[in-house]
């Protein structure tokens, strides 16, 4: 019985920590399919464009409205899209910069989540997110 419970816990832990799954954000997979490009980098560029448009729609709102929920799922799709980069591209210095932008986006989105119901903090963080998305997109263009 203990072995069964241990196996179950281990399998749930591995499933939950897997980097490229949409178990907890199933709509993220839909956005990843919509943004699908010829390569993993092109998919990420498409997702940054999509996220920037959604961030503009989310301005002025409060809480987890439709635009904010869409942005949240797109954020997870973008994070998972990093799994689609080729091994040769991961060796480029620009990829290291893209990973840094990814981490900065995570920090910004964490703060955005905290202030999702507090104006004007939400809009300020959405502006910061848009700026970081532009920088990530420029970096991704150099990887292509």
C-alpha positions as a Python dict, from the first residue, in 0.01 Angstrom:
ca = {
    (1, 'X'): (0, 0, 0),
    (2, 'X'): (283, 242, 86),
    (3, 'X'): (454, 160, -241),
    (4, 'X'): (132, 238, -433),
    (5, 'X'): (91, 572, -257),
    (6, 'X'): (458, 658, -314),
    (7, 'X'): (432, 572, -682),
    (8, 'X'): (116, 780, -717),
    (9, 'X'): (275, 1081, -546),
    (10, 'X'): (589, 1050, -757),
    (11, 'X'): (390, 1027, -1080),
    (12, 'X'): (177, 1330, -990),
    (13, 'X'): (491, 1526, -901),
    (14, 'X'): (658, 1439, -1230),
    (15, 'X'): (343, 1519, -1423),
    (16, 'X'): (301, 1853, -1247),
    (17, 'X'): (663, 1957, -1295),
    (18, 'X'): (688, 1862, -1660),
    (19, 'X'): (785, 2172, -1853),
    (20, 'X'): (589, 2125, -2174),
    (21, 'X'): (245, 2014, -2062),
    (22, 'X'): (-85, 2192, -2039),
    (23, 'X'): (-233, 1997, -1750),
    (24, 'X'): (-308, 2306, -1540),
    (25, 'X'): (-348, 2557, -1825),
    (26, 'X'): (-537, 2368, -2097),
    (27, 'X'): (-619, 2683, -2296),
    (28, 'X'): (-247, 2752, -2325),
    (29, 'X'): (-231, 2464, -2572),
    (30, 'X'): (-496, 2633, -2786),
    (31, 'X'): (-292, 2952, -2799),
    (32, 'X'): (22, 2756, -2880),
    (33, 'X'): (-159, 2597, -3175),
    (34, 'X'): (-288, 2935, -3296),
    (35, 'X'): (64, 3079, -3283),
    (36, 'X'): (229, 2775, -3441),
    (37, 'X'): (500, 2884, -3680),
    (38, 'X'): (748, 2708, -3906),
    (39, 'X'): (992, 2682, -3615),
    (40, 'X'): (988, 2704, -3238),
    (41, 'X'): (1136, 3053, -3249),
    (42, 'X'): (871, 3169, -3496),
    (43, 'X'): (602, 3030, -3266),
    (44, 'X'): (749, 3233, -2979),
    (45, 'X'): (754, 3548, -3194),
    (46, 'X'): (388, 3490, -3281),
    (47, 'X'): (306, 3441, -2912),
    (48, 'X'): (481, 3766, -2816),
    (49, 'X'): (272, 3950, -3078),
    (50, 'X'): (-42, 3782, -2947),
    (51, 'X'): (44, 3864, -2587),
    (52, 'X'): (116, 4227, -2664),
    (53, 'X'): (-226, 4268, -2828),
    (54, 'X'): (-395, 4096, -2535),
    (55, 'X'): (-207, 4311, -2282),
    (56, 'X'): (-344, 4620, -2458),
    (57, 'X'): (-697, 4476, -2428),
    (58, 'X'): (-644, 4398, -2058),
    (59, 'X'): (-566, 4761, -1973),
    (60, 'X'): (-830, 4933, -1767),
    (61, 'X'): (-975, 4608, -1634),
    (62, 'X'): (-987, 4456, -1289),
    (63, 'X'): (-940, 4107, -1156),
    (64, 'X'): (-932, 3801, -1377),
    (65, 'X'): (-1142, 3929, -1665),
    (66, 'X'): (-1143, 3763, -2006),
    (67, 'X'): (-844, 3954, -2144),
    (68, 'X'): (-639, 3888, -1831),
    (69, 'X'): (-725, 3517, -1838),
    (70, 'X'): (-624, 3502, -2206),
    (71, 'X'): (-295, 3676, -2124),
    (72, 'X'): (-233, 3429, -1842),
    (73, 'X'): (-280, 3131, -2073),
    (74, 'X'): (-68, 3292, -2346),
    (75, 'X'): (206, 3349, -2089),
    (76, 'X'): (214, 2978, -2010),
    (77, 'X'): (210, 2892, -2381),
    (78, 'X'): (511, 3120, -2432),
    (79, 'X'): (699, 2959, -2144),
    (80, 'X'): (631, 2614, -2286),
    (81, 'X'): (726, 2726, -2638),
    (82, 'X'): (1088, 2746, -2525),
    (83, 'X'): (1085, 2365, -2548),
    (84, 'X'): (1052, 2398, -2927),
    (85, 'X'): (1392, 2562, -2978),
    (86, 'X'): (1654, 2349, -3151),
    (87, 'X'): (1969, 2242, -2972),
    (88, 'X'): (2183, 2449, -3210),
    (89, 'X'): (1979, 2760, -3127),
    (90, 'X'): (2023, 2704, -2753),
    (91, 'X'): (2398, 2742, -2798),
    (92, 'X'): (2365, 3096, -2937),
    (93, 'X'): (2433, 3391, -2704),
    (94, 'X'): (2101, 3545, -2812),
    (95, 'X'): (1920, 3241, -2670),
    (96, 'X'): (2077, 3309, -2330),
    (97, 'X'): (1941, 3663, -2352),
    (98, 'X'): (1599, 3524, -2450),
    (99, 'X'): (1603, 3303, -2139),
    (100, 'X'): (1683, 3611, -1930),
    (101, 'X'): (1385, 3791, -2087),
    (102, 'X'): (1171, 3486, -2009),
    (103, 'X'): (1272, 3507, -1642),
    (104, 'X'): (1203, 3881, -1636),
    (105, 'X'): (860, 3820, -1790),
    (106, 'X'): (793, 3568, -1514),
    (107, 'X'): (880, 3823, -1245),
    (108, 'X'): (671, 4092, -1413),
    (109, 'X'): (376, 3858, -1455),
    (110, 'X'): (402, 3757, -1090),
    (111, 'X'): (371, 4121, -988),
    (112, 'X'): (93, 4172, -1243),
    (113, 'X'): (-96, 3879, -1090),
    (114, 'X'): (-57, 4037, -746),
    (115, 'X'): (-198, 4371, -866),
    (116, 'X'): (-459, 4233, -1109),
    (117, 'X'): (-741, 4405, -921),
    (118, 'X'): (-558, 4724, -826),
    (119, 'X'): (-561, 5012, -1072),
    (120, 'X'): (-333, 5186, -1177),
    (121, 'X'): (-76, 4923, -1070),
    (122, 'X'): (-225, 4671, -1311),
    (123, 'X'): (-190, 4903, -1610),
    (124, 'X'): (165, 4998, -1514),
    (125, 'X'): (265, 4632, -1498),
    (126, 'X'): (89, 4565, -1830),
    (127, 'X'): (299, 4843, -1985),
    (128, 'X'): (613, 4691, -1837),
    (129, 'X'): (510, 4348, -1967),
    (130, 'X'): (458, 4490, -2317),
    (131, 'X'): (803, 4652, -2311),
    (132, 'X'): (964, 4324, -2205),
    (133, 'X'): (772, 4136, -2476),
    (134, 'X'): (912, 4375, -2738),
    (135, 'X'): (1264, 4316, -2611),
    (136, 'X'): (1211, 3939, -2617),
    (137, 'X'): (1074, 3957, -2972),
    (138, 'X'): (1378, 4155, -3089),
    (139, 'X'): (1607, 3897, -2930),
    (140, 'X'): (1414, 3611, -3090),
    (141, 'X'): (1448, 3779, -3431),
    (142, 'X'): (1826, 3749, -3399),
    (143, 'X'): (1799, 3376, -3324),
    (144, 'X'): (1600, 3305, -3643),
}
